[in-house]
Amino acid sequence: MTRRVLILGASGSIGTQALEIIAARDDLEAVGLAVGSDWQTAVAQARGFGLDLIGVADPEAASEAQSNFAGTVLSGQSAARELIGVTAPDIVLNGIVGAAGLGPTIAALTEGVDVALANKESLVIGGELVTELASATGAKLLPVDSEHSALFQLMEHESPDAVSRMVLTASGGPFRGRKQLGGITVEQALDHPTWAMGGRITIDSATLMNKGFEMIEAHHLFRLPYRQIDVVVHPQSIVHSLIDLRDGATLAHLGYPDMRVPIAYALTWPERAEVPVERLDLAKVGTLEFEEPDPVTFRCLGLAREAGEAGGIAPCVLNAADEVAVASFLEGQIEFSQIATVIEQTLEDVGSGAAKGFEELFAVDEASRERASEIIYGLD
């Protein structure tokens, strides 16, 4: 049976690789796609897959798309959510970057549609509410992040009480081993040693905030307390995650870093697709290195753990402040080392508390962005 796939964030690296996988398989069909503002890519993709409906979040870009596309263009921030209702997919691949991805995740789960989740913010911002919604509707959350896909596969035949610890691996980013983060340029921060990713996630990897977000995601996906979730730096990025079992065994998921593997697994689960990637040769790799992360230099990792343990609205504040701070760094408004400062101050100023509903989280997100912007404005 053919599985109907809706791609959100189709112009990004996750979206484009997902479409490559779909094009190569008879059991997958692209039924729609959405982008933020890259209408040229969206139109080209739609033509290539014979689609007559796309979504473009940016209204001006949507207008340009409609002028160059014979089909229908849905416009605005609600375009991705509208596509879910119109295309009736079997699964939604959510590759949207940032808090904008939360709404489509909610919409898909509400309709009982499975979500292949590459949008971290859905679980960082609304983890408790999102997982409750998935449980209520019976929709599945299938992780696309390489680390969480690895954990999902390692955990698939293990009961939660059999697992004593989860370990997420981190490449360490371009500044691994540095003891001070002053004077770092945007170009240096974007030069990731292992993965080719978008701007925000690359900077988050450089600060280790990305790994902090992944701890929060793992907590919600696998219902494990934070004291049983650890991070280890592994610069080769061959081991994607590990689990320690109560009998003393440790299981690991290995492979060369290639996002096509977790994308294909999420789209074809519970089957395992043939993916044309290089097979791991441990003799060729030679040496695998592991070391503890540096929480003093890379303060964002600790801030994320603290926010996750606080729960409620705190992770929402964390994410909003990070989005604003990273954008400001990329625009040259603040120093790389000030990203953590902005986040820490925003967390202190906005505070914490229970998350009573999605509308409250959206309000907290907005308030946190405003506060982070004020803090940035006040920096020397």
C-alpha positions in Angstrom: 0.0 0.0 0.0 1.3 3.5 -0.9 1.8 5.8 2.0 0.8 9.4 1.3 3.4 11.9 2.6 3.0 15.7 3.2 6.4 17.5 3.4 6.6 20.6 5.6 9.8 22.6 5.2 10.3 21.1 1.8 13.1 23.5 0.7 15.3 22.6 3.7 17.9 19.8 3.9 15.4 17.4 5.6 12.6 18.2 3.1 14.8 17.9 0.0 16.3 14.6 1.2 12.8 13.2 2.1 11.6 14.0 -1.4 14.7 12.2 -2.9 13.7 9.1 -0.8 10.1 9.4 -1.9 11.1 9.7 -5.6 13.0 6.4 -5.3 10.2 4.4 -3.8 7.0 3.0 -5.2 5.4 2.7 -1.7 5.7 6.4 -0.9 3.8 9.3 -2.6 4.3 13.0 -2.1 0.8 14.6 -1.8 1.8 18.2 -0.9 4.6 20.4 0.3 5.1 23.7 2.2 7.9 26.1 2.5 8.6 29.3 4.4 9.7 31.8 1.6 11.7 29.8 -1.0 8.9 29.7 -3.5 11.2 28.9 -6.5 12.2 25.6 -4.9 8.6 24.8 -3.9 7.3 25.4 -7.5 10.2 23.3 -9.0 9.5 20.5 -6.5 5.7 20.6 -7.1 6.3 20.4 -10.9 8.7 17.5 -10.5 6.2 15.5 -8.4 3.1 16.5 -10.4 1.5 18.4 -7.5 -1.0 21.2 -8.1 -1.1 22.5 -4.5 1.7 24.0 -2.3 1.9 26.1 0.8 4.1 29.2 1.2 4.1 30.9 4.6 5.5 34.2 3.5 2.6 36.2 1.8 4.9 38.1 -0.6 6.7 34.9 -1.6 3.3 33.2 -2.0 2.2 35.9 -4.4 5.3 35.3 -6.5 4.7 31.6 -6.4 1.1 31.9 -7.6 2.3 34.1 -10.5 4.6 31.3 -11.6 2.6 28.2 -10.8 -0.4 26.8 -12.6 -1.8 25.2 -9.4 -3.0 26.6 -6.1 -0.8 28.3 -3.6 -1.9 28.5 0.1 -0.5 31.5 1.8 0.3 32.6 5.4 1.4 30.9 8.6 -1.7 28.7 8.4 -0.8 27.2 5.0 1.0 24.2 6.4 -2.0 23.4 8.7 -4.5 23.8 5.9 -2.5 21.4 3.7 -3.0 18.7 6.3 -6.7 18.9 6.0 -6.8 19.3 2.2 -4.3 16.6 1.2 -5.4 13.9 3.8 -1.9 12.4 4.2 -1.0 9.2 6.0 2.1 10.9 7.5 3.4 14.4 7.8 7.1 15.0 7.7 7.5 18.2 9.8 10.9 19.7 8.8 9.9 23.3 9.7 12.6 25.1 11.7 11.6 26.9 14.9 8.5 27.5 16.9 6.5 27.8 13.7 6.5 24.0 13.5 4.5 23.5 16.6 1.1 24.5 15.1 1.4 21.9 12.2 2.4 19.2 14.7 -0.7 19.9 16.7 -2.9 20.0 13.6 -1.6 16.6 12.4 -1.9 14.9 15.7 -5.4 16.3 16.3 -6.4 14.7 13.0 -4.9 11.4 14.1 -2.1 11.7 11.4 1.3 10.2 12.2 4.2 12.8 12.3 7.7 12.2 11.2 9.2 14.8 13.5 12.3 16.8 12.6 10.9 19.9 14.3 12.6 20.0 17.7 10.5 22.8 19.0 7.3 20.8 18.9 8.6 18.8 21.9 10.9 21.4 23.4 8.1 23.9 23.6 5.1 21.7 24.1 6.4 18.3 25.0 4.0 17.4 27.7 0.9 18.6 25.8 2.1 17.2 22.4 2.7 13.7 23.8 -0.6 13.8 25.6 -2.4 14.7 22.3 -0.6 11.9 20.4 -1.7 9.4 23.1 -5.3 10.7 22.9 -5.6 10.4 19.2 -3.5 7.4 18.6 -1.2 9.2 16.2 2.5 8.3 16.3 5.5 10.6 16.8 8.3 9.1 14.7 11.6 10.9 15.4 13.7 12.1 12.5 16.7 13.5 14.4 19.5 11.0 14.0 20.0 10.7 17.8 16.3 10.1 18.6 15.8 7.8 15.6 18.7 5.8 17.0 17.1 5.7 20.5 13.7 4.8 18.9 15.3 1.8 17.2 17.3 0.8 20.3 14.2 1.1 22.5 11.8 -0.6 20.1 12.1 -4.0 21.8 13.0 -2.9 25.3 10.6 -2.1 28.1 11.2 1.4 29.7 12.1 -0.1 33.0 14.9 -2.2 31.4 16.7 1.0 30.5 18.9 2.5 33.2 20.4 5.3 31.0 20.2 7.0 27.6 23.3 8.6 26.1 23.0 11.2 23.3 26.2 11.8 21.4 27.4 15.2 20.3 30.0 16.1 17.7 31.2 18.9 19.9 30.8 21.4 17.1 33.5 23.6 15.6 34.7 24.8 19.0 35.3 21.5 20.8 38.2 21.9 23.3 38.1 25.6 23.4 38.0 27.2 26.9 36.7 30.6 25.9 34.2 31.6 23.2 35.1 35.3 22.6 35.8 36.7 19.2 34.1 34.0 17.3 32.8 35.0 13.8 29.6 33.9 12.2 31.6 32.1 9.5 33.5 30.2 12.1 30.3 29.2 14.0 28.7 28.0 10.8 31.6 25.7 9.9 30.3 22.5 11.4 32.8 19.7 11.2 30.3 16.8 10.6 26.8 17.9 9.4 25.6 20.2 6.7 22.5 22.0 8.3 20.6 25.2 8.3 21.9 28.4 10.1 20.1 28.2 13.4 20.7 24.5 14.0 24.3 24.9 13.1 24.8 27.7 15.7 22.8 25.6 18.2 25.2 22.8 17.6 28.2 25.1 18.1 26.8 26.3 21.5 25.6 22.7 22.4 22.1 24.1 22.9 21.0 21.7 20.2 22.1 18.8 22.4 20.2 20.4 25.3 17.1 20.5 23.2 17.6 16.8 22.3 17.7 15.9 26.0 14.3 17.5 26.4 13.0 15.7 23.3 14.3 12.4 24.6 12.6 13.0 28.0 9.2 13.4 26.3 9.6 10.7 23.6 10.8 8.0 25.9 9.4 9.0 29.3 12.7 8.8 31.0 13.7 11.2 33.8 16.5 13.7 33.1 18.8 12.0 35.7 18.9 9.0 33.3 19.7 11.1 30.1 23.3 12.0 29.5 25.4 13.6 26.8 28.8 12.5 25.6 31.0 14.3 23.0 31.9 12.0 20.1 33.6 14.0 17.3 33.4 11.2 14.6 29.6 11.1 14.8 29.6 7.4 14.1 27.7 6.3 17.3 24.4 8.2 17.2 23.1 7.1 20.6 23.4 4.4 23.3 21.3 2.9 25.9 22.5 1.2 29.1 20.3 -1.8 30.2 19.7 -2.9 33.8 21.6 -6.2 33.1 24.8 -4.3 32.4 24.6 -4.4 28.6 25.0 -1.3 26.5 23.4 -1.1 23.0 24.6 1.4 20.4 23.4 2.6 17.0 26.2 3.2 14.5 26.6 4.5 11.0 28.2 7.2 8.9 26.4 10.5 9.4 23.7 10.7 6.7 20.3 12.0 7.4 18.7 9.9 4.7 18.8 6.9 7.1 16.6 8.3 9.9 14.3 10.1 7.4 13.7 6.8 5.5 13.2 4.9 8.7 10.5 7.4 9.9 8.7 7.4 6.5 8.7 3.6 6.1 8.4 2.4 9.7 7.8 -0.3 10.8 9.5 -1.6 7.6 13.2 -0.8 6.9 13.9 0.7 3.5 16.9 0.1 1.3 18.9 3.4 1.4 21.9 4.0 -0.9 24.4 5.1 1.7 28.0 4.1 2.4 28.1 1.1 4.7 30.1 1.5 8.0 33.7 0.1 7.9 35.0 0.3 11.4 38.5 -0.7 10.4 38.5 2.2 8.0 37.3 4.5 10.7 40.0 3.2 13.0 39.4 5.2 16.2 36.2 6.4 18.0 36.7 9.1 20.6 34.5 10.0 23.5 34.8 12.8 26.1 32.7 14.6 28.7 31.1 17.9 27.5 32.4 21.1 29.1 29.5 22.7 30.9 31.5 25.8 32.0 32.5 26.9 28.5 29.3 25.7 26.8 26.7 27.1 29.3 23.7 26.4 27.0 23.8 22.7 27.7 23.3 23.3 31.4 20.6 25.9 30.8 18.7 23.4 28.7 18.8 20.7 31.3 17.7 23.1 34.0 14.8 24.3 31.9 13.8 20.7 31.1 13.9 19.7 34.7 11.8 22.7 35.6 9.2 21.7 33.0 6.0 23.7 32.3 6.7 26.9 30.4 10.5 26.9 31.0 11.5 25.0 27.9 9.2 27.3 25.9 11.1 30.3 27.3 14.4 28.6 26.6 13.6 28.0 22.9 12.2 31.5 22.3 15.2 33.2 23.8 17.5 30.9 21.8 15.8 31.7 18.5 16.1 35.4 19.2 19.7 35.3 20.4 20.9 33.1 17.5 19.2 35.3 15.0 20.8 38.4 16.5 24.3 36.7 16.4 23.8 35.8 12.8 22.9 39.4 12.0 26.0 40.6 13.8 24.1 42.3 16.7 25.6 40.3 19.6 28.7 38.2 20.2 28.7 34.4 20.1 29.5 34.3 23.8 26.5 36.5 24.6 23.9 33.9 23.3 24.0 32.0 26.6 23.8 35.3 28.5 20.6 36.4 26.7 19.0 33.0 27.3 19.9 32.8 31.0 18.6 36.3 31.6 15.3 35.7 29.7 14.7 32.5 31.8 15.3 34.4 35.0 13.0 37.3 33.9 10.1 35.4 32.5 10.1 32.7 35.1 8.5 29.3 35.2 5.2 27.6 35.9 2.8 25.0 34.6 1.8 24.9 30.9 -2.0 24.8 31.0 -2.6 24.7 27.2 -1.2 25.5 23.8 -2.6 29.0 23.7 -0.7 29.8 26.9 2.5 28.4 25.4 2.0 30.7 22.3 1.6 33.7 24.6 4.7 32.7 26.6 6.7 32.3 23.4 5.8 35.8 22.3 6.5 37.3 25.7 9.9 35.6 25.9 10.9 36.8 22.5 10.0 40.4 23.5 12.1 40.1 26.7 15.1 38.5 24.9 15.0 41.4 22.3 15.0 43.9 25.2 17.9 42.2 26.8 19.9 42.2 23.5 19.1 45.9 23.1 20.5 46.6 26.5 23.8 44.8 25.9 26.9 46.9 25.4 
